[in-house]
Amino acid sequence: MKSRRKEDSKANVRVVEIFATHKNMWQVEERRLLQHIDAVNEKMASLRSKIEEMEREKAESKRIAEELEEIIGFMSRRVGCEFEEEEDQFGGCGSREFYGGDDG
């Protein structure tokens, strides 16, 4: 009976060692996965900030483009008026005087 208890005790120690080894491996894997999750979360935060920055830049570019279109529109109306006044005054590009009269 004493021999049997000794064998059972050795078997129990071996089982405990096996479970301890498995638990240690699971904990190592858990730490590795948690680190991976943290790295992915940091990457996501970085990408979100880049997206926000790009959206701000897009809005700024759109605002600048609208301002430039407005300026171009204003300048084209202004130049168009000046050109019409000059055309009326000097005969303009489409007049016969510009091309040398009736000869062509």
Secondary structure as GFF3:
##gff-version 3
##sequence-region A 1 104
A	DSSP	alpha_helix	2	90	.	.	.	ID=ss1
A	DSSP	alpha_helix	96	99	.	.	.	ID=ss2
A	DSSP	three_ten_helix	101	103	.	.	.	ID=ss3
###
